[in-house]
Amino acid sequence: MKYNPQKIEKKWQDIWDKNNSFEPSDDKTKPKKYILSMFPYPSGRIHMGHVRNYSIGDALARYYRQRNYNVLHPIGWDSFGMPAENAAIKHKLHPKKWTYANIDYMRDELKSLGLSFSKNREFATSNPEYTKFEQEFLIKMYEKGLLYQKSQIVNWCETCHTVLANEQVIDGKCWRCDNYIIQKEMPGYYIAITKYAQQLLDDIEQLKGGWPNKVLTMQENWIGKSKGLEFKFELTDESRKKLNNKFENYQVFTTRPDTIYGVTYSALAPEHEIVNYMIKNNLLEKEVKEQILKMQSILPKDRGAQEKEGVYLGIDVIHPLTKKIIPVWVANFVLVEYGSGAVMAVPAHDERDFEFATKYNLEIIHTIEPENENLELPYTKNGILVNSAEFSGMPSDFAKEKIIEKFETLKIGKETINYKLRDWGISRQRYWGAPIPFVHCEKCGLVPEKIENLPITLPDDVEITGEGNPLEKHPTWKHCKCPKCGADAIRETDTMDTFVQSSWYQFRYISDFHKYKDVPFRKEDEEYWMSVDQYIGGIEHAILHLLYARFWTKVLRDLGYTSISEPFKNLLTQGMVLKDGAKMSKSKENVVDPDELIKQYGADTARLFILFAAPPEKELEWNDKAVEGAYRFLNRLYLHQEKCIKTDRKPTPKIETKQEKLARKKIYETLKKADEVYHKTFAFNTLIASCMELLNDLNKVDNKELYTEGYWIITNVLEPIIPHITSEISENLFNLKNFGKIEIDEEALKDDEITMVVTINGKKRSEISVAPDSDKEIILELAKEAVSKQLEGKTIIKEIVVPNKLINIVVKG
């Protein structure tokens, strides 16, 4: 029997497709499992990361179907976004045409892997039916005070006259024209995620045990709750005059009020409102302005890796307690999106402040000393206050409270809770995204579109040049009537951040939207399917995507759409697929094409290798020889079915030899391991190894009934991993309708003998083999016989038997 994976795989994929084999049932009396893998961006081709992600999810979905669960295992397409516009410019194609052509191609690629996705639940986030409800949510969030407009700092290219996403800024320059970008202030829409900061922190407790600890820690750190002192630096009279009396002060926050007497300068972010005012009003010397503009051209996310740089602004503030004059600098390590974009700098007790002060020869005053070690600056731990007026001699923690009390008594500051988390800016000045459903009316101001007018869809007749937002230039699309007064108005041309689409897509799958078009999802479906039982995706999404999805769920709860607070009960973050020690990429010329792999070896080989090469959460190093090894195993598995009996009943082998007993024990150890792997560990590599060992053990016996029983279990255990070949073997050998439920045979797992360790005074001296049900007296007799020489001349004080493990004999003399 020759193994022909291409023929077998096409046969079974056609059968599954014809029979709609993977659609969830409407029977809500059955236990359910909602298995979800993060959906792909339709870039054009799948990569090995996709193969790994979806093979893991598919194995779980198929396992639970075997166990008669009602399984929802959907796929969709995260189809809006910048790459489509880039492709439109490069290939002179419409983004929509490029996107949907890619979806068609990638759908066929995923089908060739035998993935058991629901066909009826598939959608693309660029579908108008999806956009409709997304816009509805935004309008309701606006009405609830969770969506608002304010000015935002964006990456702006003066040459192309367009806003750039972070990914379009390379080394501070525009990806198209290679000119330096600037940080420009523009109006935009924000979602008030900060109102949910404490809830997002508190509900992390619900996720413990189901999510990786490192992901929960990353979320906690991103939200960044801290308690400290909030106060204002007052500008000197001379500085106020220099700023045309536009500013009197600015706000700062510190978690270390105990170091307040060590402040020797203050630093502002390059985009701080005072800095931008000075630039716009020519209040800075040319060299200073150029230095600041250069700092602004570096993305905030990249500034941490830069050498500390800054420039004195020529203005000063007054120390709130000492009344000392403090110089104000611009520093590249201060970010406008964190806090107020301004900090009090204490170089003696902060590493960044110290590095900056040392570089620019600024004053350093230490105000904290360690109790039991020599002082070495910067000293960033707690200690005893010095040089701190009446607070000198106090321990840091006590001094923090007392200094905050003084600020509050003097009414110049207050204790406050601060979060690093910032409200979510969702405006994107580009075409290929979901339109933000608002209208600008001269009479009424900002007005949300009427719900009955949704969806607001994109016009198809646009030209994508990369210069500006084509929606702004469209002759008719943006002109509309005000939904409130009926006057002529202008439609909002900003589109949504694509993170919006991926924040709620897990809800869209739960109802058959082909049947139920008037709601985003049905309440009865939400009550049955949610939350997602197992979510699978890359660690790179550990912060933003998962945080936004958690937030969006809480908002939908408060808007009355759902009753749950967390979308994903369990999370598995799979590791990257590497080759030659590096992430696969075209630039490194180390890409393995899944299509070529499937053509050469078949989908089952690809799935087997990807799940066998490493535990799912670990990085996987590509290995051509291991791929060939997986293919050889499948050949052997297919060939050796000839040793089985074709049967329509569960095999009941007669066991006569020790080798047969060991082989049958291995059969049910493998089945037991399968339950453990699919339910708990996801260590598919150990399960596959166990199946390989089982096949070897079966080849050591000459018992067709036993061999058939082994194949019955192997095909069952491996069907979720390699579904085509196991389905083919099962069809060849078994009429599974008459087999009944697969259960572990506990008798087969029992040992004729067990090994017990014999210790004397806790030290191992020997081992004995006994029957599992041996009496304690017999066990002790055998144990003492095994160590009789070591007991000579000794007095036995105590005899301890730990069942099935050890015997400890306590002696003296």
N, C-alpha and C positions, 0 to 999 in steps of 0.2 A: 504494500500500500504506500504509494508515494504521496508525500505531503505537498499539496499545491495551495499555498496560502491565498494567492490572488483569486483562484476559482472558489475556494471555500468562503472567503470573506465577502466576495460579491454576492454569493448565494444567500448568505445569512443577512446581509444588509438589505437586500431586496425583500426578503421575507419580513423582516422587522418593519420596513417601510410600508409594505403592502398591508400589514396587519395593524398598523398604528400601535405597535407593541409597547410604547413608552409613555402613553398618555395617562395622566392621573385619573382615578375613578371619581365619580360623583358620590360614591358610597362613603358617607362621613361616619359610619359606625366602625369602620376599620381603623386600626392604629395607623398613624401617619408618620412619614419622614420627609422633611423638606431639606433636600441636599442642593446646595448652591455654590457654584464656582464663580469667581469674579469674571464678569463678562469682558470680552476682548474689544479693543479698538480695531475697526476694520481697515488695517493698514495695507492689506493686499495679500499677505501670506501668513500662515501660522508659523510659529517657531517652536523650538523644543521646550521652551518654558510653558507654552500653551499645552503641549502634549503631556507634560508632567502634571500640570494643574488639573486638566480635564480627565486624565487617567485616574487620578486619585478620587475625584468626585464621582466618576462613573463606576468605579469599583464599589464605592459605598452605596450608590443608588441601586446597582444590580443586586448587591447582597441583600438589601432590605426588601426588594421585590421577591427574591427567593423565599424570604421569611414571611411573605404574604402581607407586607405593609403596603399602604397606599402611598406611593412615592411621587413627589413633585421634584423633577430634576430638569429645570429649564435652562435655556441659553438665549442671549440677546446680544445686542450690538451697541456699544457706547460710541455712537456714530457722529456726533457733532465734534467740532474742534479744529484747532489750527492746522494740523497736518493736511487736511483736505484742501485748505486754502493754499498752502504751500504747493501742493500737487497741481492745483488749478493754474497757478502761475507758471510752474515748470513745464507742465504737459499741455497747457492751454485747453484744459477740460473743466467743465462745470463741477464744483465740489460735490453736488448731489449725484451726478452721473458717476464720478470717480468712487464715491462712497458706496453706492448700491451695487456697482460692478464688483467691488472688493468683497462685499457681503456675500454675493452669489458665489464667488470663487471660494471664499473661506468656509462657507457652509458645506460645500462639497468636500473640502479638505477634512473638516471635522467628521463628516459622515464616513469618510474613508477610514477613520480610526475606529469605527463601530461604537461611537459614543451614544449613549441611550438618552438623548435629550428629547423632551416633548416638542413636537412640531407645532402644535396648536398654540403654544404659549410664547413662541418666538416673536420678538419685535426689535426694531431699531429705535433708539432714543430720538432720532430725527424724524420719526413718523409724526404727522400732525395729531394723530389720536393720542399720542403720548404727551406732546407739547400742550395740548388742550388742558389737561389736568394739572400739569406743572404750572401753567399760567394761573389756573384757578387757585392753586395753593398760594402763589405769591400774592394774589389779590387779597385773599383771606388773611395772610400774614401782615399785609399792609394795614388792613382794617383793625387788626389786633395790636398794632404798634410794634410789630417785629420786623418790618421792612421800612427803610427810610432812605432819604437822599442826603449826601454830604459830599464835600470835595475830597478827592483821593489823590495820592501820589502814584503816578504811572510812569512806565518807561516810554519815553517819547523820542522819535527820530525826526529831527528838523528837516532832513533831506526828503524822506518819504512821506512826511506829514501823517504819521500814523502811530498809534499805540502799539507797543510790542509786548508780547508775553515774555516771561523770564527766559523761556527756552529759545527765544529769538535773539537774545542778547548774548553775544560771544565775546568774552574778554572786554566787556564794556562797550562793544560796538554793535551796530545794526547788522543782522545776518545778511541783508541784501546789499546795502551800499557801503558797508564797512566804515561808516562814520560813527563817532562817539554819540551815544544816546544821553539824554538828560532825564532827570526825574522831574516830571511836570505835574502840577496840581490841576485836576479836572473833576467835575461833578460826577458822581456815580451812585449806585444803589448798594445799600448795605443791609445784611440780615443780622439782627441783634442776637447772635449766638451767645454773647457774654451774659445775657439774662438767664441762660441755662448753665452757666459755668459750674455752679455749686451742685446742681442736679447731675451734671455729667461726671463730676468727681464722686458724688455719693453713690451713684449707681454702678460704679466700677466694682463695688462689693458684690453685686449680683453676678458679675462675670468671672469672679475668681473660681478657679477649677475648670472653667470651660475655655478660657482664653489663655494664651501664653503669658506668663508673668512679665516678660520683657515688653510685650505690647502694652499691657496695662500701665507699666512704669512709664513708657514713652508717652502715653496719653496723659497721665498725671503731670509729667514734666511740661508737656505742651500747654496744658491748662494753667499750670504754674501758680497755684495759690500761695500767697505769702502775706504775712501780717507785718505792718511796719508803720512808719511815720510819714504823713503827707504834709508838706508845708510849701510856702512860696518864697522864692528868692526875690527880694525887692531890688529893683534897679536903682543905681545912684542917680542923683539929680542930673549930673552931667550926661549919663548914659540915656536917660529919658529924653533929654533935649536932642541928643544925637539921633534918636529914633523918632523925632518929631512928636514926642509925647504920645505916640501910638501905643506903646506898651509901658506898663508900670511894674510888672512882675511876671514871673512864670513859675509853674508848679513842678515840684520834684517829689519823688517817693523813695524811701530807703528802708531796707530791712535791718539796717545797722545804725539806729539812732545813737547807740553807745559810742559811735566814732565821730559824732557831729563836730566835736572840737578839733578834729584833725582835717577838716575841709580846708583845702588850700586853693582850689579852683573849681569852677563849674564847667561842664561840657554839654554842648547841644548837638543834636543830630544834624547832619548836613541839610536835611529837608525841614528843619524846625521852622515854624512860622516867622520867628524873628529873623532867622537867617535868610529866608526867602524874601522877606520885606526889605532887608538891607540890599540884597542883590537887585531886586526890581527898582529900587529907588536910588541906585548908584551911591550907596553909603559906604562902599568898600573900595579899597585900592584895587587896581587892576590885578596885581599878582595874587592878592587874597581871594578875589572873586574867582580867578582861574583855578586856584587850588581847591576851592569848595566845589566848583562845577566838575572838576575831575573826580572828587570824592563821590559826588552824586551820580556819576556815570557808572560806578561800580554797583552791581546789584547788592542790596542789603544782605542777601543770603551768602554772598561771596566775600563780604568784608571781614568776616572772622579770620580768614586765612591771610589777610593783608597785614603788612607791618603797620603798627599804630602811627597814624598821621593826624595832624591837626594844624590849626592856625588861630591866633588870637584875633577876636572880633573887634577889639577896640572899645568894648563896653565892659562894665563891671556891675557886680551885685554886692549887697550887704549881707554879711553873716548874720543869721537871725538872732544869735545869742551874744556873740562877742562884738558885733557891729563892725568887724574888720572888713576892709574892702577885698573882694574876691574877684579875680579876673575871669572873664567868660570866653571860652574857647569853642571852636567847632572841632569835633573829633570823629573819625571814621568808625570808631567802635560803638558809638551811641546810635541806636536805631530808632527812627521816628515811630515805628509801629509798636514799640515796647514802652509802656508807661506813658509819660508825657513827651518823650523824646528829649528829655533833659535829665542830667544827673548831678548830684553833689559828688565831687571827686575827693577821695581820701587816699592818697597814694601810699601812705604807710601801712594801710590795711586792706588793700585791694590790688590784685596782680595787674589788671589792665591799667588802673590809675597810676600805679607805681612805674610801669613801663613807659607810659606817656610822660609822666613828670620827669623821669630820669632823662628821657630823650630831649625834652625841651627846657631842662634845668629849672623846673618849678619847685616851689617850697614843699618840703616833706616834714610833717609834724606827727610824731607817734603819740597816740592817746590810749593805747592798750598795751599792757605788758603781760607776758606769760607768768604763771605762778611758780613753776618748777623747772624752767628751762631758760636758756639765754635768748634774748630778743634778737631776731633776725628778720629784717624787712624784705618784702612785705609780710607782716604777720596778720594772717586772716582768721585766726581762731578767736575764741572767747578768752578773756583774761581779766586783769584788774585795771581799772581806769587810772590814767595819769594825765597831767596837763589838761584837766577837764573841770576846772573851777570846783564848785561844791560837790561834784560827782566823783572826784578823784578818790581812789581807795575802794570804790564799789566794784563788786563783780559785774561782768558784762550784762548778764540776764537781768539782774536787779536794776542796773543803771538804765537799761532800755526802757523799762516801765516808768522810772522816775523822770527821765528826760522827756518822754511823751507826756507825762503829767504836767511838766513845766510848760511845754508848748501849748497844751490845752488850757492851762491856767492863764497864760498870757494871750490866749486866743490868736495864736499865730500858726497853729498846726493842729493835727488831730491823728489819733490812731485810726488806721483803716485797713481793710482787706483789699489786696490787689491781686489781679490775675494777669499772667502773661498773655493769655488768650485775648485776641482782638476780634471785633465784629468782622463778619465775613463779607468782603467786597465781591459782589457777583457780576459787576458790569464788565463787559468786554466790547471794545469798539471794533468789532469785526462782523463779517457777514454770516459765516456758517455756524450758527448757534440758535438757540430758542429765543425768539423776540421777547423782551421784557414788556408786559402788557399794560403800558401806561401811555397817557396822552398829555401833551402840554398845551394848555389853553390859556390865552392871554387874560381871559376873564376869571376862569376858575382855578388856574394854577395847575398843579399835578393831579390828574384824574385817572383812576383805574378804569380799564375797559370793562364793559358789561360782561357778565359771565356768559350770557346767551350769545355773545359775539365771538366767543373763543372757538377754535384756536386762532390766534393771530399768526399767520404763516409767512414764510419768506417769499419774496418775489423771485421767480426763476430768471427773469431777464436782467441779469447783472453781469458786469465785467469785473473780474478779480485781477487787479494789477499790483496789489500790495501797497498802493498809495492811498491811505485814508480808508474809511469805511464806506463801501459801495452803497449801503442803505442811505447814507447821508446825501449821496449824489443822485439817487433814484428820482426820476421826474414826477412820479405819481404816488408811489407806495406810502411815503411818509405823510402825505396830506390826507387828512380825515376830518370827521366831525367830532366835536367834543361829546362824549357820552352823557355829560351832565346838562349842558345848556344847548347843544346842537350847533354851536358856532364853529367856524373853521378852526382847525387845530393841527398840531404836528404830532405824529406818532413817534414814540421813543425809538431811537435807532440802535441803542445798545442791546446786545444779546447777552445771554446768561453764561456764566462760568460753567464749564462742563461738569464740574463736581456736583452741580445741582442735579443733573440727570442721574448720576450714580448714587445719589443719596436716598432715593426712594424706589429704585427699580425692583427691589425684592418684593414690594407690595403689588406691583403691576402684574407679576406672574401668577398671583394666587387665584385670579378669576379669569375665566375664558372670555377675553375682551372681544372675541368675534361674536359672542352671544350677548354680552352685557356692555353696550357701548356708551351708556349714559353715566356711568360711575367709574372712578379710577379702579375700584375693586369693591366687591360685595362684602357687607358686614359679616354674613354667615361664613364666607370663605376666609375672611381674616380671623374669625374666632376659631376656625378649624386648623388653618395652616400655619399661622404665625405663633411663635417666632420661628425663624430659620433654625433647623436642628443642627446643621453643620455647614459652616461657611469656609471656603478654601480660597486662598489667594496669597500673593507675594507680600513679604515683610515690608516692601517699599510703600505699601498702602496703610501701614500700621497707624499713622497719625491722621492725616487729613481726611482721606476717604472714610475711614471707619469712624472718626469723630463726627464728620458731617452726617453720616448715616444714622449714628446714634442720636444726634441732635434733631434730625428731620423726623425721626420716629416720635420723639417727645412732642414736637410741634404738632404732628398729625394726631397724636393723642389729645392734645389740648384743643385742637380744632374739631374733635369729635369723630375722626375717621377711624381710629383704632383704639384698642384698650391696653395695648402693651407699651412698655417704656424702653425696651431694648430689642433691637431687630435680630441679633444673632446670638443664640445660646452658646454655641461652641465655635471656636475659630482655630483653623489649622493654617499656619503660614509656611508654605513650602519653600525650600531653598532654591537658589539659582542653579541652572545647568551651565557648567563651565567646560571649556576645552583648552588644554594646555595651560590650565591654571587661571584662565581669564574668562569673563563673561563673553558669551558668543556675540559677535558683532561683525558686520561687513568690513569695517575699517581694520579689524584685527585678522580678517580672512580666516576665521576659525568657525564659521557657521556650518552646522549640519542641517541639511534640508529635510524636513519630515517627509515631504512627498517622495524624494529619492529613496529614503529609508524604507518607506512602505512599498514602493515599487520593487525594491530588491529583496526585502525580507518578509514583508507583510505587516499589517497593523498589529497583530498579536505579538510579534517579536518586539516591535517598538514599545508596546505597552508593558510587556514582560521586563524588558531591560530597564525602562525608566522607573519601574517600581521595585526592581531587584537591586539596582546599583547602589542605593543609599536610602536611609530612612527619609521620609518625606520632608521633614523640617531641616535636613542638612543639605549643604551644597552637594551637587552631583557632578563628578568629573567624567566627561565623555570618554568611552573606552571602546574602540572598534572591535577588539577581541572579545570583550564581554557581550557585545551585540551578537557576534557570531556564535558565542556560547549559548545565548538565549535561543537563537535559531536552531542550534543543534538539539537543545532540550525539547523543543516543540516537535522536531522531526522524530525524536525518540518516543515522545509521548504518543504521537500519531501512529507510528509503526507498531508499537507494543500493544495496541488495542487488539491485535490479532491473537494475543494470548488470552483474551477474555472470552466469556460465554455470552452470546446474545440472549437476553432474557427479558421477560416482562414482569419479573418479581424481584423483590429485594434479595440479594444473595445471602445465603446462610451457610458459610463454609464450615466444614468439619476440620478441626484443628488437631493435629496429631504430633507434630514435632515442636521442639523448642524454638527453632527458627521461624516456624509458622506463627507461633504465639507472639514472638517478638515483632514480626511483620504486622500482625493484626493489632497489636498494641500501638504500633506506630501509626496505623490508619486512624485510630480514634484520638491519639495525641495530636495529630494534624488537624482533625476536625475541631478539637477543643481549642487549639491555638487559633484557628480561623475565627471563632467567636470572640476570643480575646483581642485579636488584631482589628477586626472590623468594628468592634464596640468601643475599644479603649485606646490601644497603642498606635494603630495605623502603621505598625512596623511590617509592611508588606514584604520587605526583603527577608525577614525571618520566616514568614509563612511560605514564601516561594522556596526558600532553602529547605524547609521541612518537607515540601512536596517532592523536591528533587531527591531528598534522602529516602522518602517513602518509595519512590519508583525504584531506587536502587535496592531497597530491602525486598520489594516484591519480586525483583528479578533473581533473588536468591532462593526462592521457593518454587516448587512445582505443584501448584494447587490452583486450578483454574477458577474454582469458586472464590477462593481468597483473593486471587488476582482481580477478579471481576468486582468484588466488594471494594478493593482498593481503588479501582478506576472509578467506581461510582462516587466515592468520596473525593478523589482528586478532581474529577470534572466539576463536582459541586463546589468545592473550595476555590478552584481557579477560574470558574466561569465569570465572576465579576472582573477578573484581571485580564483573562484572554478568552473573550466570549465566543469568538468564531470557531476556533478549533474545538473547544469543549462542547459547544452546541452540536457540532458535526459528530464528535465521538459519541455523545449521548444519544443522538438520533440513530447512529449505527448500532449501538449496543443495548439501549434501555428503552422500554416503554414506561416512562416515568409516571404515567397516570396511576399505575398500580403499585407504586413504590411506597407511597405514604410519606409521612414527615421524616426528615433526616434527623436522627437523634444520636447522641453519644451513647455508646454501649459501655456502661461503667464496668461491667464484668471484664471486658477486654483490657481495660486499663489497670486491672489489679495485677500485682506482682506475685509470683509464686514465692519469692524470697525478697527480703529487704536487707540492706546492709546497715549495721549499727556500729558506731564508733565506741571503743572501750577506752576510758581514761582512768588514770590513777591520780588522785589529788588534782584533777583538772587537766593533766597532761595526757595527750593521746599516746596509747601504748599498743593498740591493736584494733582489728575490726572483726565482726562476726556476721554471718548470714543466717537469718532466721525466717520462719514463716510469719506473715503479717499478723496472724492471730495467735501467736505463741504466748503461753502463760509467762508471767513475770518470773516465776521460779526457774523455768527452763532457760529464759534469757540470761538470768544471773549465773546459772550453772555453766552455760556455754561461755559467758564472758570471763568468769574466774578461771576456767580451764585455759582460755586463750592467753591469759596473763599470769599463769601459775608461777612461772619463774620469778617474775617481778614481785609477786606477793610473798615469796619465801622469807620467813623471819619477820614479817609485818603483821600487825594486829589490825583487822578490819573494824573501823568505827561505824561506818555508814555505807549503805548501798542505794544509789539513786538511779532509777530507770526513767528516762525521758522517752515516751512511746515513739517508735519508728525512727529515733534519732541516735540516742547514745545511752551508755551506762557509765556512771562515774562511781568509782570505788574509793572511799576516803579511808586512808590508813595512817598508822603512826609506827614509829620504830624503824 
